[in-house]
Amino acid sequence: MQFVVLPAIGQSGLAPLLVQEVATRLVPLLVGLTAVCVALQAFALLRSEGLSSLLRDMRGQLLLTVAVMAMSYFAVLRYWPEAEYWLRFSYLVMAFCGLLLVLQPVPGAPVRR
């Protein structure tokens, strides 16, 4: 039964609409989760390195960039929802900064050389 229904949904054009509808609902939730995770990581960085680490440390700069992009995402989504390119750009910048954050050393851990 499942093998008959899926091609029929694809031929009728409902599958792309369903994917688009799910994406429009889940992407803002994912950006919100990203903002919460950035706040937790910034708190951990502040506790281990101090306030000045937000501006002079690479981790702090990446966290600030992600926070600004998340705020701009929600501002554009609310006041200018037709700007799909900006929404996609801010989403991709957050993803790239997240990748760079994964490559950074853990706050408080000794630096290996």
Secondary structure, DSSP 8 states (H G I E B T S, - for coil): -HHHHHHHHHHHTHHHHHHHHHHHHHHHHHHHHHHHHHHHHHHHHHHHH-TTHHHHSHHHHHHHHHHHHHHHHHHHHHH-TT-HHHHHHHHHHHHHHHHHHHHS--TTS----
